[in-house]
Amino acid sequence: MQEVSAFLDALDGFLYYPVLVVVLTLAGLYFSFRSKFAQVRLCFESVRIIAERPADKDAVSSFGALMVSTASRVGTGNIIGVSTAICLGGPGAVFWMWVLAVLGGASALAESTLAQVFKQKDAKTGHSYGGPAYYIEGIIHSKALAVIFCVSLIATYAFGFNALASYNLQSTFSVYPFYDAGTTPLAIGFVTALAAGWCLFGGGKRIVKVTGVLVPVMGVVYVLAAIIIMVMKIDMLPGVMKMIFADAFNFRAIGSGIAGSCLVYGIKRGLYSNEAGVGSAPNAAASANTSHPVKQGLIQMLSVYIDTILICSATAFMCLMSGAPISKEAAGAQYVQQSMYMVLGDFGPYFISATMVLFAFTTLLGNLFYVDNALAYINGKKMPGNLFMSFFRAVCAAVVLVGALMPMDTAWAVADILMAVMALINIPCIMAGGKLVFLALSDYESQRRAGQNPEFHASSIGLDPEKLDYWK
């Protein structure tokens, strides 16, 4: 196990530095400069679009698609991911998460715009669907690469991310006296796997409905709790800001061990949290009914900011301003719970545990939204039969149990590696489709300047309308 863990750590380190650091930076700068920093210029425009409603009342609105992608993004990464980045990489990781969010906003705009351009129509329901597999096939003209992407997405979300969510869930109980490292993870993993399996097989519809309501509420309550702590400790804000920036630009420390530096941890945990450029959110973006692809691109860009600039920052400032000691041993739920305890007393750790249980459980189920889309593409754009899906869901439930028993380093390394593979396939493909993105953006902005509600036609960016299901 030690040899496997060492191999995973080495591969993880290589994929993020130098490979993914370079790829994410180049993609972010490319889309930022070519779009004239649309992710900054059009922020208010993205907020305006949220209020729009589709002409078809039964169709998925832009806001609805935003909620799906935000629900997937907002989860354990916003709490435990940030804690891990600070404890293992240093406070400067927060700054590099911000940088990744701003650059990633441009990539998110591009990938979701392309998902809208190449989305397809469901013959039975009349609703739209799509994602990276469809724009990879449309831009690169390689169904084989699209299938490889789908396989990597399934491996990432059904296995890597769900195993990590399960580990994160059980780890929140490690601060309590009843926790036993030999038996508690097994017990929690078993119960969680049963509950997840029950929901996956259709028996837990009420649980899914209730948690679907509770999670957004808990997310708002969590941010408010973090703000309350920040207000109570407002005198520490200048020192915390100085600490973040000083550590972020401590190049001597970064250079001495780049794989474990604040730069790499900021990129790892920022990418895990906001998923900009990974190729997950386009699956949700393609389902929206909108008059112009760029509208949904701007909406998904906003989701990245909500995730990282708002929620991840809330966690970071709450922890750093609480005065809780930063240590590698506290990495994960423990550091956040210590921070809450320092200010709110015994209530703090219980609140974090409740939040994590809800976030982690809905993440387990929400991840499979993307997986179903990938399975359908591989199976000729239709869902596999009931027998296969029953077997697959049983395996997904088993992964939840295994994830609860994994060591922290292994759980994070597996998730990081699989996510990196997705990004390394998706990012070059959206860069290859960059010309279409910039033409669509120019078309959108020219119509807005003319005082129109932008409407898109495939021919306006040089695409053959007959080869697309929409935009004719």
N, C-alpha and C positions, 0 to 999 in steps of 0.2 A: 504493500500500500504506500509505503514511503517513496519507493521508486516511481510509482504511478503519479503520486502527488508532485514529486520533483519534476517529472516530465511535463505535467500539465502547467506547472508554474513557469517553466522555461518557455514552453510554447505560447502561453499567455503573454509573457513578457515580450517575446519577439513580435507577436501579432500587433501589439499596441505600440511598441517602440522598437524599431522605427516605422513599421509598415502603416498601421492605422493612423498614427499621429500625422504622417505625411499625407495620406490619402484624404483624411477628414479636413486637414488644413487647406490642401489644394482645392478640394471640392467647395468648401465654404467660401474661400477667396474668389474662386471662379464665378460662382453664382452671385456672390455679393457685388463684385465689380461689374459684371456683365448686366446685372439688373439694377445697377446704380443704387445698391443697398436698399432694395425694396423691402427687406425685412425690418428696416428702420423707418423708411419714408412712408410706408403704407400701414403702419401699426393702427392708426385711428380708423383707417378704411376697413381693416379687418374686424374691428369692433362694430362698425356700422353694419357690416354684412350679417352679423349674427342674428339681427332682428328680422331678416327677410324670411318669408315663408314660401314654400313651393306652391305652384299653381294646383298641383294634385295633392289634396289633403291627405291621401293615404301614403304618399311618397315620403322618403326620409329627407328631412330638412338639413340644411347646412349645420344648424345648431345641433340636430340629432347626431349627425356624423361626428361633430366636435365632441359631444359627450361620450360617444363610443371610444374614440381614440384617446380622449383625456382619461377616461376610466381605466383604460389599459395602461396608460403612462403613469397615472397617479397610483402609487401603491407602496410596497415595501422599499423600493428604491429611494423614495423621497424621505424615508425615515432612517432605515438601517443602512442604505447605500451611502447617504451623506455622512452618517456616523462613522462608517468604515473608512470612507475617504479621509476624514479629518484625523482619525486615530492612527491610521497606517501611513497616510501621505503627508499629513500636516494641515493646518488651517488654510494654507495657500491653495489647497485643492478647490476651495470654494470659488476663488477667482477664476480658475481654469474651467470650472463648470459654467460660470457665467459666459466666458469667452466662447465655449463650445455651443452654448445656447444661442448666442447671437449669430455665430457662423452657421450653426445648424438650422437656424430659422430659415435661411436662404435655401438650404438643401431640402427642408421640409416643404417649403413652398413649391419647389421644382418637382419633387416626387409625387405630391398629391395633385398637382396640376396635370401631370402626365397620366396619373391614374384616372382622372376625369376624362381626359381626351380619348383614352383607349378603353373606357368602360364598355361593358356589354349589357344587353337587355335580356332579362329572364323571360322566356317565351310564355311561361305559365302565369307569373305574377305581374309581368310588365315592369318590374323594378330593375334597377341597375346593380351591377356587381363588377368587380375587377380587382386590380392590384398590380404589383410589380411583374408577376408572371405575364400579364397581358401586355404591359408596355414593353417588357423585354422582347416578347415575340414580335410586337409591332415595330420596335426601333432596331433591334439587333437582328431580327428575322431568324432567331434560333430558338426553336421549341425545346431543344435539349437543354440549353442554358436556363430556360424558364423552369423546366422540370427540376433541374439541380437546385435552383433557388427555392422552389417549393419544398424540396426535401430538407434543405437547410432550415427553412422556416419551421417545418414540423419538428425537426430535431431541437431547435431552439426553444420554441414555445411549449410544445407538449412535454418535452423532457427537461432541457436545461433550465428554463425559467420556472417551470412548475416544481422541479426538485428544489431550486433555490428558495422559492416562495414557501415551500413546506419547511425547509430548514429555518428560514427567518421567523416563521410563525412559532415553531417550538422553542426557538432561542429566546423569545421574549419572556419565557417562564423561568429562565435560568437564575433570575435574581431572587426567586422565592425560596423559602426554607424547604418546601416539599420536593424541590427539583433534585432528581438523582440522574446523573449523567448516563447511567447504565440502563435505566428503565423508563424515565419520563419521556425522552424523545420517541421511544417505541410506542408508548401509550398514546401520546399526542398524534404521532404520525398515523397510527392505526385508526383513531377516531376521525381524523381529518380525511383520510383516504376513504373511509366508509361514507362520510357525509358528501364528499366530492363525487364518489361513484354513484350514490343515490341520486344526486342532482343531474349527473351526466346521463343517467338512464331514464330521466324524466320523472323521477319520484319526488324530487325536492323542488317543485315549481314554486311552492309558497316560500321556501327559504331564499330562492333566487330573487323572487319579487321583493321580499322584505329587505334583503341585503342591498338590492339595487336602489332602494329608497334610502337606506341608512348610510351607505358609503358616501354619497355626496354631502349629506348632512354632517357626518363625522369628519369629512375632509375640511368643511368650513369651520367646524368646532375646533379641529386641530390647529388650523391657521390662527384662529382667534386666541386659543390658549397660548400659542407661541408669541403672538403680539402682546398679550397681557404680560407674559414673562419679560419680553423686551422692554415694555413700558416700566415695569417694576425695577428693571436693571439698566435704565436708559443711560445712567452715568458711565456705564462700561462700554457704550457704543463706540466712542472715538478710539479707545484702546483696542477693541476687537477689529475695527476697520484697519487700524495700523498693523495689527498682527497678521491679518489676511494678506495685505499687500506686501508686507515685508517678507513673509514666508513664500509668497508666490514668485517673488523676484530674487530669491536667494539662490542664484545660479550656481554657487559653489556647492550647496547642498544637493541641488538637482543633478549637477554633473557627477557628483561622487557616487550616486546610485540612482540612475534615471528610472529604472524599472519600478522602484518603490518610492518615487518622488511625488510631490504634490501635483506636478504637471500630469503625469500618467494616471494617477488615481483620480484626478479631476476629470480627465477625459473618459476613463473607464466608467466611473459612477455617473457622470453626466450623460453619457451615451446610454447606459442601462436605464436611467431614469426617463429621459425625454425621447429616446429612440429616433432622433432626427437623422435621416439618411439610412437607417437600418432596413426600411422597407416594410414595416408593419402597418403604420398609420394609413398608407395608401389603400389598404384593403377596406378600411372604414370610409375613407374619402370617396372611393368609387361608388359607394351606395347612395350618396347624396343626390337629390334632384335640384339642380341649379342651372342658371341661364348661361353661365360662363365658367370654364374650368379654373380660371385664376381665382375666382371667388373661393372655391374650396381650398385652393393652395394657400390663400391668405388665412383662412380659418384654421388650417392645420399648423401654420406658422405660429398663430396665436396660442395654440395648444402647447407648443414647446415652451413658450414664455410662461404660461400658467404653471406648467410643471416645474421648471427649473428656477426662473427668476422669482416666482412667488412661493411655491411650496417648499422646494429644496432650500431656498434662502431662509425661509421661516425656521426650518429645522436647524440650519447652521447657526443662525444668530441666537436662537433659543439656547442651543448647547454652549456656544462660546461665551455668551453673556451670563450664563448661570454660574460660572466659576467652577464647574465640575472638572476635575483633573483629566487631562488627555493622556491616554496610555494605550499601547497596543493590546493589552489584556482586556480593555473595555470596549474594543471595536465591536460594533453591532448594536443590538438592542440595549445592552447594558449601559453604554455611554448616554444614550437618550434618556433612559429611565433614571439614571443618576442625576442628569440635568434637571429633569422634572421634579425629582425628589428634593433637590437643593432649594427649589423655590416654592413648590406646592405641597411638600411633605409627602405623607403616605399615599395621597390621592394620585400623585404624578405617575408612579410606575403602573398602577392599575389602569389609569387612563390610556397609557401607551400600549399596554397589553390588549385592551379592548379594541383600540384603533388598529393595531397590527393584525388581530384575528380577523376583523372585517376586511381590511385591505388585502391581506394575504389570501383569504378564502375567495373573494370575488376575483382576484387576480388569477387564481387557479382555474376558475371557470371562464373568465373573460379571455384568457389566452387562447382558448379553443375556438373562439370566433374566427380568429385568423387561420387556425389550423384547418378548420372545415373548408375554408375557401381554397387553401392549397391542395387539400385532398381532392376536391372537386376538379381542379385544373388537371391534376395528374390523371384522373379517371375520365378524361375526355369531356371536361366541363360539366360533369354531373356527379352528385354524391355517390360514393360506393354503396353497395348493398348493406342490408341490416346486419347480416352475419359478420362482415368485416368491421362495421362500425361498432358492434357490440364488443368484439375482441379488442379493437383499438381503444375504446373507452375503458375497458378493464385494465389494459396496460397502463393507460394514463393514471388511473387510480392507484395502481401499484407503484408508479413513479413517485407519487405523493408520499407513500410510506417510506420508500428508499431515501428520498430527499431529506426526510426528518432525521435520518440516521447518519447522514454524510458529515464529515468534518467541514468546518467553515471554509477553509482554504480551498478544498476540493469543490465544494458547492459553487463558490464564486468563480473559480477558474473555469469550470465546465461551462457555466452560463456566459462568461466573458468570451471564451473561445468560439462558441457557437454563434453568439451575436456578432463577433468580428467577421466570421465567414459570411453571414448574411450581408453585412455592410460592404464587404469587399466585392461582392457580386453586384449589389444594388447601385452603389455609388458610381462606378464606371459607366453603368447603363444609363443612369439619369444624366450623367455628363455627356454621353453620346447623344441624348435627346435634348440637350441644352438649347439648341437653336429653336426647337419647337416651343420650349418654355418661354424664351425671350420674345418670340414673335407673338405668342398668346398674351404675354404681359403687355407688350406694346399695343396690341389690339384692344385690350381691356382699358388701358389708361387713355387711349385716344377717344374711346367712346365715353368714358367718364368726363373727360375735358369738354366734350360736346354736350354734356348734360343729359346723357342717355343712361338707361339701365342696360349695361353691356349684355349683348347676346352674341353667342359664338357660332361660327360656321367653320367647318373643317377646311374649306377651300381658302379661308383667309390666312392660313399659315402654310399653305402648299400641300395639304393632305387630300387624298382622294376620298370624298365623302362616301362613296360606295363601298369602301373597305372598312368603314366604321359603323357601329350600331346606332350611334348618336351623332348630332351636329351636322346633319345633312342639309 
